[in-house]
Amino acid sequence: MTAVIEPRVSVATAAYPHARVDAIIRTIGTVFLWASLVLVGYWWAAGGGIADLTSWEGALNSIGRLTGLVASDLLLIQVLLIARIPPLERAFGQDRVVRMHRLIGLTSINLLVAHIVLNTWGYAGGRLLAWPATLWDLTWNYPGMLLAVAGAACLGMVVVTSLRAARRRMRYESWHLLHLYAYLGVGLALPHQLWTGQEFLNSAAATVYWWTFWAVAAGSVLVFRVGLPLWRTWRHRLRVTSVVPEGDGVTSVYLTGHRMSAMNVESGQFFVWRFMDRDGWTRGNPYSLSAAPDGRSLRISVKALGDNSARTSSIKPGTTVLVEGPYGRLSPRARTRDKVAFIGAGVGIAPLRALAEGMEYQPGEAVLVYRYSDEPIFEREFGVLVQERGLRCVFLPGKRRGSESWATAEAGAMSDSEALRRVIPDVADRDVYICGPEGWTDAARRAALDSGVADEQIHIETFGW
């Protein structure tokens, strides 16, 4: 049965400048992506790429060079995406970055394979039967080719293990460790082009572009994925203060540290956590804040789903913590409307609970929809938010009515969008924050779009990997 708690209702207005700034940064990033592809295409054409298409052998080599150039450009874009550069991280957010990462990653590895196949075929004089021997000769005798093949193998492994079917069969910790080979793959795959590529050797502008791009990408990883996390860990020196069971297999971990007011973290964001007292501490896990940061402490709430998360309840007070972050755009920064809706499932309710506490809104402007299978978590805390903040809560107990739906069986014959409008009639006028398992989140997003919510009003964090 649906439980609804109604608050007092009023209306307020506010300006949200961060959303506009982030939109501008996303536009600049998109323009840079396409401009870089146009530029490398121009250098390919200016270097005789079109003229070389007149013969079979020349065409193979020419198209092979083009696919290699585009693959290299996209690989460096990939590195910038996963370097978690703060302005890009804030503007795009985790959900957009993951979608772009998968699309660009798959495209770049396909182009890289095409580059190897076509250029080897071209060097074989267009003779298909000579392709294996030519590849062997190029690998062992051509400058940088052995490294390039090793790099391509690393990238191929990362792509294969990132496919959904493969991810389902792997522990998160193992997948995360293997994914780090993407850095090694890029580092090994590109040098042979910098050393011997025709477009690099014949154009000073292209040489400057590629070396600069490579240096910026490598520097971004070192600064933002290595240096900044180490500095923040040292500066804040987080440690566990208490570990509290919440029910339904969820455990909350409370942490404090030094200079907590200077941490610059928002409600709804997540960190990558490494607890120093358990096996596998080198393999970080992403957990969202489940309470609004107050300048003194942080709280995360973890469901026992994997090897590391299952050990959360055994973490001892006083344990020190290595952290990366904060990350994610499921935060007040993404807001574009006065009215907001929080829609969560399972432990995906954790960051939404933090948002409901930490976000500014007037009574009646915020509604939270919480679908759970067994028992709700934070029920008492939501009751406090209803009384003190005017949050409207809708509890939807029960399992999903199907793998393609976000709703429970209580929705009956209604479509997903109709079920959503039943609990939030004015959902099209709200910013919609969604967090939960991947398939459920996709279904909730489709329901919001079908209900008239604009894409820029939907902010998502997927509880999955």
C-alpha positions in Angstrom: 0.0 0.0 0.0 1.3 3.5 -0.9 2.1 5.7 2.1 1.9 9.4 1.6 3.0 12.1 4.1 1.8 15.6 3.1 3.4 18.8 4.3 2.2 22.4 4.2 2.4 24.0 0.7 3.9 27.3 -0.4 5.9 28.6 -3.4 9.3 30.3 -3.7 11.5 31.4 -6.5 15.3 31.5 -6.8 18.1 31.7 -9.4 20.4 28.8 -10.2 23.5 30.3 -11.9 25.6 27.1 -11.6 23.3 25.3 -14.0 24.0 27.9 -16.7 27.7 27.9 -16.1 27.9 24.2 -16.4 25.8 24.3 -19.6 28.3 26.6 -21.1 31.2 24.3 -20.1 29.4 21.3 -21.6 29.0 23.3 -24.8 32.7 24.3 -24.9 33.6 20.7 -24.3 31.4 19.4 -27.1 32.8 22.1 -29.5 36.4 21.1 -28.5 35.6 17.4 -29.2 34.3 18.0 -32.7 36.8 20.7 -33.5 39.7 18.3 -32.6 38.2 15.6 -34.9 37.9 18.2 -37.8 41.4 19.3 -37.2 43.0 15.8 -37.4 40.8 15.2 -40.5 42.2 18.3 -42.1 45.8 17.3 -41.3 45.1 13.9 -42.8 43.8 15.5 -46.0 46.6 18.1 -46.2 49.1 15.3 -45.8 47.9 13.6 -49.0 45.2 11.4 -47.4 42.7 12.1 -50.2 45.3 11.9 -53.0 46.4 8.5 -51.7 42.9 7.0 -52.3 43.6 6.5 -56.0 45.1 3.1 -55.6 44.1 0.0 -53.6 47.3 -0.1 -51.5 47.3 3.6 -51.1 43.7 3.7 -50.0 44.3 1.0 -47.4 47.2 2.9 -45.9 45.4 6.3 -46.1 42.2 5.2 -44.5 44.3 3.3 -41.9 46.1 6.5 -41.1 42.8 8.4 -40.7 41.3 5.7 -38.4 44.5 5.8 -36.3 44.4 9.6 -36.0 40.7 9.7 -35.0 41.2 6.8 -32.6 44.2 8.6 -31.0 42.2 11.8 -30.6 39.3 9.9 -29.0 41.6 8.0 -26.7 43.0 11.3 -25.4 39.5 12.6 -25.0 38.8 9.4 -23.0 41.7 10.2 -20.7 40.4 13.7 -20.1 37.0 12.3 -19.2 38.3 9.8 -16.7 40.9 12.2 -15.2 38.0 13.8 -13.3 39.1 17.4 -14.0 36.9 19.4 -11.6 35.2 21.8 -14.0 34.4 19.0 -16.4 33.3 16.7 -13.5 31.0 19.4 -12.1 29.6 20.2 -15.6 29.0 16.8 -17.0 28.4 14.7 -13.9 28.9 11.0 -13.4 25.9 9.8 -15.5 26.9 11.8 -18.6 30.6 11.0 -18.2 29.8 7.2 -18.0 27.6 7.4 -21.2 30.2 9.4 -23.1 33.0 7.2 -21.8 31.3 4.0 -23.1 30.4 5.5 -26.5 33.8 7.1 -27.1 35.6 4.1 -25.7 33.9 1.6 -27.9 34.3 3.9 -31.0 38.0 4.5 -30.3 38.9 0.8 -29.8 37.0 -0.1 -33.0 38.9 2.5 -34.9 42.2 1.4 -33.4 41.5 -2.2 -34.6 40.6 -0.8 -38.0 43.8 1.2 -38.1 45.9 -1.9 -37.3 44.1 -4.1 -39.9 44.1 -1.5 -42.7 47.6 -0.3 -42.4 49.0 -3.9 -42.1 47.0 -4.8 -45.1 48.3 -1.8 -47.0 51.9 -2.6 -46.0 51.2 -6.1 -47.3 50.7 -4.6 -50.7 46.9 -5.2 -50.5 47.5 -9.0 -50.4 45.2 -10.5 -47.8 47.2 -13.7 -47.5 50.4 -11.7 -46.7 48.6 -9.9 -43.8 49.8 -12.2 -40.9 53.4 -12.2 -41.9 53.4 -8.4 -42.4 51.8 -7.9 -38.9 54.5 -10.0 -37.4 57.2 -8.0 -39.2 55.7 -4.7 -38.3 55.3 -5.6 -34.7 58.9 -6.7 -34.2 60.7 -4.3 -36.5 58.7 -1.1 -36.9 59.4 1.6 -34.2 56.9 1.6 -31.4 54.7 -1.1 -32.9 55.3 -3.7 -30.2 54.2 -1.2 -27.6 51.2 -0.2 -29.7 50.1 -3.8 -30.0 50.4 -4.3 -26.2 48.5 -1.1 -25.7 45.7 -2.2 -28.0 45.5 -5.5 -26.1 45.1 -3.6 -22.8 42.4 -1.4 -24.2 40.7 -4.4 -25.8 40.6 -6.1 -22.4 39.2 -3.0 -20.8 36.4 -2.8 -23.4 35.5 -6.5 -23.2 35.3 -6.4 -19.4 33.2 -3.2 -19.5 30.4 -4.9 -21.5 27.3 -5.4 -19.4 27.4 -9.2 -19.7 31.0 -9.3 -18.5 30.4 -6.8 -15.7 27.6 -9.0 -14.3 30.1 -11.9 -13.9 32.8 -9.9 -12.2 33.3 -8.5 -8.7 33.3 -4.7 -8.8 36.8 -4.7 -7.2 38.2 -6.9 -10.0 36.6 -4.8 -12.7 37.9 -1.6 -11.2 41.4 -3.0 -11.0 41.3 -4.2 -14.6 39.9 -0.8 -15.7 43.0 0.9 -14.6 44.8 -0.8 -17.5 43.1 1.8 -19.8 45.8 4.3 -18.7 48.5 1.8 -19.6 46.9 1.0 -22.9 46.7 4.7 -23.9 50.3 5.2 -22.8 51.5 2.3 -24.9 49.3 2.8 -28.0 50.2 6.4 -28.8 54.0 6.8 -28.8 54.6 5.0 -32.1 52.4 7.6 -33.9 54.2 10.4 -32.1 57.6 9.0 -33.2 56.8 7.8 -36.8 53.4 9.0 -38.0 53.4 10.8 -41.3 51.1 13.6 -40.0 53.4 14.2 -37.0 56.6 14.3 -39.0 55.4 16.5 -41.8 53.5 19.2 -39.9 55.0 21.3 -37.1 51.5 22.4 -36.0 50.3 18.8 -35.8 53.4 17.8 -33.8 52.8 20.6 -31.3 49.1 19.7 -31.1 49.6 16.0 -30.4 52.5 16.4 -27.9 50.6 19.1 -26.1 47.4 17.1 -26.0 49.2 14.0 -24.8 51.0 16.0 -22.1 47.8 17.7 -20.9 46.0 14.3 -20.7 48.9 12.6 -18.8 49.3 15.6 -16.5 45.6 15.7 -15.8 45.6 12.1 -14.6 48.7 12.7 -12.4 47.2 15.8 -10.9 43.5 15.0 -10.5 43.5 11.2 -10.1 46.7 10.9 -8.1 47.9 14.2 -6.6 44.7 15.8 -5.6 43.2 12.7 -3.8 46.5 12.2 -1.9 46.5 15.8 -0.9 42.9 15.8 0.2 43.5 12.6 2.2 46.4 14.1 3.9 44.7 17.4 4.5 41.4 16.0 6.0 42.8 12.8 7.5 39.4 11.1 7.7 38.7 8.4 10.2 35.7 6.3 11.1 33.9 7.4 14.3 31.1 4.8 14.3 29.4 2.1 12.3 25.6 1.7 12.6 23.2 -0.9 11.0 20.2 0.7 9.3 18.3 -2.5 8.3 17.7 -4.3 5.0 21.5 -5.1 4.8 22.5 -1.5 4.9 25.2 -0.1 7.2 26.0 3.6 7.8 29.6 4.7 8.4 30.2 8.0 10.2 33.5 9.8 9.6 35.2 12.9 10.8 38.6 14.5 10.2 40.5 17.8 10.0 39.3 21.0 8.3 36.0 19.4 7.4 34.4 22.7 6.7 36.9 23.3 3.8 36.1 20.0 2.1 33.9 21.6 -0.5 31.4 18.7 -0.8 27.7 18.9 -1.6 24.8 16.8 -0.6 24.2 13.9 -3.0 27.9 13.6 -4.1 30.0 10.5 -3.7 33.6 9.6 -2.9 35.7 6.6 -3.8 36.5 5.1 -0.4 39.4 2.9 0.7 39.2 1.7 4.3 42.6 0.8 5.6 41.7 -2.0 7.9 40.4 -4.7 5.5 41.5 -6.8 2.7 41.4 -5.1 -0.7 41.8 -1.6 0.6 43.7 -0.8 -2.6 40.4 -1.3 -4.5 38.2 1.7 -4.0 34.5 1.6 -3.9 32.2 4.6 -4.8 29.7 5.4 -2.0 27.4 8.4 -1.9 26.9 10.6 1.1 23.6 9.7 2.9 23.5 12.8 5.1 24.1 16.4 4.2 27.7 17.5 5.1 27.6 19.8 8.1 31.3 20.9 8.2 32.1 18.5 11.0 31.3 14.9 9.8 30.3 12.8 6.8 28.0 9.7 6.5 27.8 7.0 3.9 25.3 4.1 3.9 26.4 0.9 2.2 24.4 -2.2 1.2 26.1 -5.5 1.4 26.2 -6.3 -2.3 29.9 -7.1 -3.0 33.0 -8.4 -1.2 34.1 -5.0 0.1 30.6 -3.7 0.8 29.7 -6.9 2.7 32.6 -6.1 5.1 31.4 -2.6 5.9 29.7 -3.7 9.1 33.1 -5.0 10.5 34.9 -1.7 10.0 36.3 -0.6 13.3 36.0 3.0 14.7 39.3 4.8 14.3 40.0 3.3 10.9 41.8 5.7 8.6 40.4 6.3 5.1 41.8 7.2 1.7 39.4 9.2 -0.4 39.0 10.4 -4.0 36.4 13.0 -4.6 33.9 14.5 -4.1 32.4 13.5 -7.5 29.0 13.5 -9.2 26.4 16.0 -10.2 23.5 14.6 -8.2 23.7 17.7 -6.1 22.1 21.1 -5.7 24.5 22.4 -8.4 22.4 20.7 -11.1 19.2 22.4 -10.0 17.3 24.5 -12.5 13.8 24.8 -10.9 12.3 25.8 -7.6 10.3 22.5 -7.4 12.2 19.2 -7.1 11.4 15.5 -7.1 13.6 12.8 -5.7 12.9 9.3 -7.0 14.9 6.5 -5.5 15.0 2.7 -5.2 16.8 0.5 -2.6 20.0 1.9 -1.2 19.9 4.5 -4.1 17.7 6.5 -1.7 20.9 7.3 0.3 22.1 10.3 -1.8 18.5 11.5 -2.2 18.1 11.5 1.5 21.2 13.7 1.8 19.7 16.0 -0.9 16.4 16.2 0.9 18.2 17.4 4.0 20.8 19.7 2.4 18.9 21.3 -0.5 17.2 24.7 0.0 13.4 24.5 -0.7 10.2 25.8 0.8 7.5 23.5 2.2 5.7 21.8 -0.6 8.4 22.3 -3.2 10.1 19.0 -2.7 8.6 15.5 -3.1 10.5 12.2 -2.5 9.3 8.9 -4.0 11.0 5.8 -2.4 10.5 2.3 -3.8 11.8 -0.5 -1.6 11.3 -4.3 -1.6 11.6 -5.4 2.1 11.9 -2.5 4.6 12.6 1.2 4.2 15.7 2.8 5.6 15.9 6.3 7.1 12.1 6.1 7.8 12.4 8.1 11.0 14.8 10.6 9.4 12.3 11.2 6.5 9.6 11.8 9.1 11.8 14.6 10.7 12.3 16.2 7.2 8.5 16.1 6.6 7.9 17.9 9.9 10.8 20.3 9.8 11.4 21.0 6.1 7.9 20.4 4.5 9.2 17.4 2.4 6.4 15.3 0.9 7.2 11.6 1.0 5.6 8.8 -1.0 6.7 5.2 0.0 6.1 2.5 -2.6 6.7 -0.9 -1.0 7.1 -4.0 -3.1 9.1 -5.4 -6.0 9.1 -3.9 -9.5 6.2 -5.1 -11.6 8.6 -6.0 -14.4 12.2 -5.6 -15.6 11.2 -2.7 -17.9 9.2 -0.7 -15.3 10.1 1.5 -12.4 6.8 1.1 -10.7 5.4 -1.6 -8.3 2.5 -3.9 -9.0 0.2 -1.4 -7.3 0.3 0.7 -10.5 -1.9 -1.9 -12.1 -2.6 -1.3 -15.8 -1.2 2.2 -15.8 1.8 3.0 -18.0 5.0 4.0 -16.2 4.4 7.7 -17.0 0.9 7.5 -15.7 2.1 5.9 -12.5 4.7 8.7 -12.1 2.1 11.4 -12.7 -0.2 9.8 -10.2 2.3 10.3 -7.4 3.8 13.6 -8.8 1.1 15.3 -10.9 3.3 18.3 -11.7 6.4 16.3 -12.3 7.0 18.2 -15.6 7.6 21.4 -13.7 10.3 19.9 -11.4 13.9 19.0 -11.5 13.9 15.2 -11.2 16.8 13.5 -9.3 16.9 9.7 -9.8 19.1 7.1 -8.1 18.9 3.4 -8.1 19.9 0.2 -9.9 20.8 0.7 -13.5 17.7 -0.9 -15.2 15.3 0.7 -12.8 16.9 4.1 -13.2 16.6 3.8 -17.0 12.9 3.0 -16.6 12.3 5.9 -14.3 14.1 8.3 -16.7 11.9 7.1 -19.6 8.8 7.7 -17.4 9.9 11.2 -16.6 10.6 12.0 -20.2 7.2 10.6 -21.3 5.6 12.7 -18.6 7.0 15.9 -20.1 10.1 16.4 -18.1 12.8 18.1 -20.2 16.1 16.1 -20.4 18.1 19.0 -18.8 15.8 18.7 -15.7 16.7 15.1 -15.1 19.7 14.3 -12.9 20.8 10.7 -12.5 23.2 8.6 -10.5 23.1 4.9 -11.3 23.5 2.5 -8.4 25.7 0.1 -10.3 28.9 -0.1 -12.4 
